Amino acid sequence: MLGATQDLACETENNDLQEPLLTDNYEAATSRESNNSGTVTPYAKCSIFGLVTFSWLSPLIAIGHKKPLDLEDVPHLSGVDSVRGSFPILRNKLKSDRLHTKKLTTSDLVKALILTTWKDILVTAILAVLYTLASYVGPYLIDAFVQFLNGSQDSKNEGYLFILVFFLAKVIESISQRHWFFKLQQGGIQARAALVAMIYQKGLTLSSQSKVGHSSGEITNLIAIDAERIGDFGWYIHDPWLVILQVGLALAILYLNLGVASLAAFVAIGIVMLANIPIGSLQEKFQDELMKSKDNRMKKTSEILRNMRILKLQGWEMKFLSKVFELRSLETKWLKRFLCTSTTIISIFWVAPTFVAAITFATCFLIGIPLESGKILSAIATFKILQQPIYNLPDTISMIAQTKVSLDRITSYLCLDDLDPNLVETFPRGSSDFSIEITNGTFSWDTISAEPVLKDISIKVVHGMKVAVCGTVGSGKSSLLSCILGEVPKLSGCVKLSGSKAYVAQAPWIQSGKIEENILFSKKMDRRRYAKVLEACALKKDLEILPFGDQTVIGERGINLSGGQKQRLQIARVLYQDADIYLFDDPFSAVDAHTGSHLFKECLLEFLESKTVIYVTHQVEFLPVADLVLVLKAGRITQAGKYNDILNSGSDFMELVGAHKDALSIIDSVKTDPESDDSKVVKEDVVHVKSEDTEGTKGQLVQKEEREKGSVGLSIYWKYMTSAYGGALVPCILLAAIGFELLQVASNYWLAWASPVSEDEVPPVGRSTLILVYVGLALGCTLCIFIRAMCLTTAGYKTANLLFNKMHLCIFGAPMSFFDATPSGCILNRASTDQSAVDLTIPNAVGVFAFAVVQLLAVIAMMAQISWQVFLVFVRVIAICIWLQQYYISSARELARLVGMCKAPIILHFSETVSGSMTIRSFHQEERFQDTNMKLIDGYSRPKFHSAGAVEWLSFRVELLSSVMFALFLIFLLIVPNGTIDPSIAGLAVTYALNLNILQASVIWKLCNMENSIISVERILQYTSIPSEAPLLVKSNRPNDLWPFHGTVYIHNLQVRYAPQMPLVLKGITCTFSGSTKTGIVGRTGSGKTTLIQTLFRIVEPTRGGIFIDEINILSIGLHDLRSRLSIIPQDPTMFQGSIRSNLDPFEQYTDEQIWEALDKCQLGNEVRRKEDKLDSAGLCRVTYLKR
């Protein structure tokens, strides 16, 4: 009733929260967004009563109980809880620090984070002190209560006063702890959001040189793991000083009860804490190495996912998987050491309270201090309270070590060099006669290198000029455009621009999203201009073919578009922008000759007739119409002028034109050769078959990430627990936990029974027997806890490796359609965040839940022994708690799933931004992309914030019920007739009951935490059931080692579609390619040329029909047998990070002589000999495939 009344009061009070909050500037931004998409969180305007009882969450939990929550159901954050509030504070603090010190240090970052969240830190510090004081009321009063029970009990009022004080202390303890924990998480969410925004902003401004040493996989880890860990550090921020206060209060109570023997307790506690110093440094070392190895694995995984298509085409995916497994084995080496150290620490600290108690009581025995049951019980209660901070201490030290590593990594990233904003002087259009002016410019990608990429560049481009840039591969054409954009560090000279600019990159950069969004690129829709742009870029026919037209969702990096479509799409993007200066980097390389001519005429000559255009090209036919032709060689402009003027004035340009004419003459001579009978392509009954089910099943190729709904199935727990050794270690863990608790209860029971209530009574056993039996039982506890910890760590470690291997085998064995439809961020999220949870978090979450259940049952058993009536109350209280848990868990579960889902878009958006940062900067769109990133961050923070609050909503109600149950238990003790129960045993039961509220809430909380954590296992298991490609090898049908003998390809009625819901792309093709011939496949962009090639490699499986190579049906043999016998130069050039040798021969199968021979045949031998490091020019990528 209390909960329902609170919920109703808060719900009524927040009816006006449909309107956004407008409290300050950054809240206004949040509120404008909220006004369109949802309400602001009720937390912002809830009453004191609603805040104290967490009833502001009741409406959301009620919705979640009725239906699975979606992100739209989760209210928006306001104030500093939103990234729009926290990020400016962090950024300004760091800026002010940088004014005093040029280089950012880790301490500067720590100070800025503290100043960003100082209010939450201060409030939680006060709450922590209040909680600590309230928690020691019980141990302080227990001796007096035992003496009261042992006395005449004439004054019942005194007993009821005891009960009232105990109850109020428990309520204050509960309220302060719940709000302490919530505010800590609130501050952590603010810190994490601000850090992610800071890392993202840095990614937008990083210089090209800084990017060389940091892959997107490494930077992804900064967001997915390091920023997350710093946010989680809030849980531990007060532990270092709070443990001193707790120990001080404990020693004061011990001194009141045991006198100078408390000094022994102080020494024992000191020994336990000092042991943390070497262990802490060891933990930091292992953590540092673990993160480095994880970085290397994620770096390789990210690169592989980006290039999965070429790996599939070459049949290399399993060989690259073995490289990932090698990196994982190095990671698990450090993981094993880290876990073993943690196991040892946990084992030591679980028995630390028993160790301290044994030392203390032994000291009492030696110096002759009498041990009465009341004083012993007070000491035991005190040691029980000390158990938590002492137990948390290794976790705190480990977390400090981990957080320091993460802070160092983020600091070093933030210290990387930014792009110099002063490389180019920009003026408004019309302020100068020239659009572009470069005077004596010398540029180098690497400022340390002695060899500049461009030397002595001087050009002046008048408004409206068309400038063509040509030259051999690696001559510096792309670098010239980059220096105009301000991307290349300037060693000397001056670059001036007059007007705005737009840029088309050599490798198309396409964002995930709709085609329309990619073209508009944040500009408002102008239908007339939009139609003209589509016409100029020859995109109208392509949009008619696509099932959703310009509303078709493009996959990551435009993977469901052909190379020509992607290139024309990014040309359309720049045309729509209406800039003053247009820079095109070889824009016609990916399109056919007809489309290229159309684009050149319609776009460059007509649509951009009045604009300044600089275009890099290898097509000589596009040079005569240029107002100025620049010829580059070895980084210098060797010739400049009109086409006809420079044609006969120097050798460099003549060589280019001559080479082009020679190539055409060679092709012409081939055309005039008489055709032999076996060189014909036979076209047999080509039938264009319409898809029968296209109309009703049209759907987007790129689908949203799959999300489970409802409760986590028991099968998930079963699979997790039985993965390692068939679950053989699970009974060992449970038996060890039960054994530990039984022995601990027995040791405390022994002390209570064997000690006199007062000095007048004769003890039943001698003092030496008392201590020896207690120490023996304590040693048994130590053994049990060590066995439990070792079994739990072993099972968790083994399970983590099995799940990792199984998931990666399934991912690498998945068809290409899976990678087309699944953003790499979703896969990386599982390989980083979810795998880290399985490695480090989930074993402990499962173990502590089981242990908490055992502890709770032990407490109830102890209380029921004294007063069986309490069991009746317990059954009812547990029933209510289970109902509350069931009412709450549906919301908590979906919030946890939303947290997991909303993280992937942040990673995807970040990786897209890093790869397209040059384009984004050229359009001056940094602010818009930062704004999108902030929306995504808040989309992640919203479920995380409300998930944290929902846990405390449940814990508060459960603890309140437990406190009521504790008070009823004390009343039972008070009303039973005097002498019915042993005061010592009753006191022991009260000692255990003091922890009832914490334990009961702990069981519920740990159950919810375990279910939320196990979602990571659920997400990994999702990827272990991905439909697999056809077998790599079919042992019963392996082709001859010399196959294909001739290379005759027969295609019969071939029909292909990319997904079941997509229309047919190839519609009934039937033809024959004769062996040992050169066959050209032509057609306009998007006509299916690339699809046909991919079907030959079975990247896309035929829907109907067949392909035969030398009379062997390629569908009947293994994929590896097929793909290893075919070779391809793909449309999108890709190079892997590493040396030229590792790119040409990734598996070290060839000698250096063979590699140099391949380089020389591609006319790159001299280039590579001159540049020993990896190549800078993008023009070299495609030639690398030819060399391969």
Secondary structure, DSSP 8 states (H G I E B T S, - for coil): -HHHHHHHHHHHHTGGGGS---SSHHHHHHHHHHHHH--B-GGGG--HHHHHHTGGGHHHHHHHHHS---GGGS-B--GGGSHHHHHHHHHHHHHHHHHH-SS--HHHHHHHHHHHSHHHHHHHHHHHHHHHHHHTHHHHHHHHHHHHHHS----HHHHHHHHHHHHHHHHHHHHHHHHHHHHHHHHHHHHHHHHHHHHHHHHHHB-HHHHHT--HHHHHHIIIIIHHHHHHGGGGTTHHHHHHHHHHHHHHHHHHHHGGGHHHHHHHHHHHHHTHHHHHHHHHHHHHHHHHHHHHHHHHHHHHHHTHHHHHHHT-HHHHHHHHHHHHHHHHHHHHHHHHHHHHHHHHHHSHHHHHHHHHHHHHHHHT----HHHHHHHHHHHHHHHHHHHHHHHHHHHHHHHHHHHHHHHHHHTS-B--TTSSEEE-TTSSSEEEEEEEEEE-SSTT-SS-SEEEEEEEEETT-EEEEEESTTSSHHHHHHHHHT-S-EEEEEEEEES-EEEE-SS----SEEHHHHHHTT----HHHHHHHHHHTT-HHHHHHSTTGGG-EE-GGGTTS-HHHHHHHHHHHHHHH--SEEEEESTTTTS-HHHHHHHIIIIIIIITTTSEEEEE-S-GGGSTT-SEEEEEETTEEEEEE-HHHHHTT-HHHHHHHHHHHHHHHHHHHHHHS---GGG-EEE--------SSHHHH---SS-------SS--HHHHHHHHHTTGGGTHHHHHHHHHHHHHHHHHHHHHHHHHHS-SSTTS--SS-HHHHHHHHHHHHHHHHHHHHHHHHHHHHHHHHHHHHHHHHHHHHHHTS-HHHHHHS-HHHHHHIIIIIHHIIIIIHHHHHHHHHHHHHHHHHHHHHHHHH-THHHHHHHHHHHHHHHHHHHHHHHHHHHHHHHHHHHHHHHHHHHHHHHTHHHHHHTT-HHHHHHHHHHHHHHHHHHHHHHHHHHHHHHHHHHHHHHHHHHHHHHHHHHS-TTSS-HHHHHHHHHHHTTHHHHHHHHHHHHHHHHHHHHHHHHHHHTTS----S-S--GGG---TT--SS--EEEEEEEE-SSTTS--SEEEEEEEE-TT-------STTSSHHHHHHHHTTSS--SEEEEEETTEEGGGS-HHHHHTT-----SS----SS-HHHHH-TT--S-HHHHHHHHHHTT-HHHHHH--S----TTHHHHHHHH-
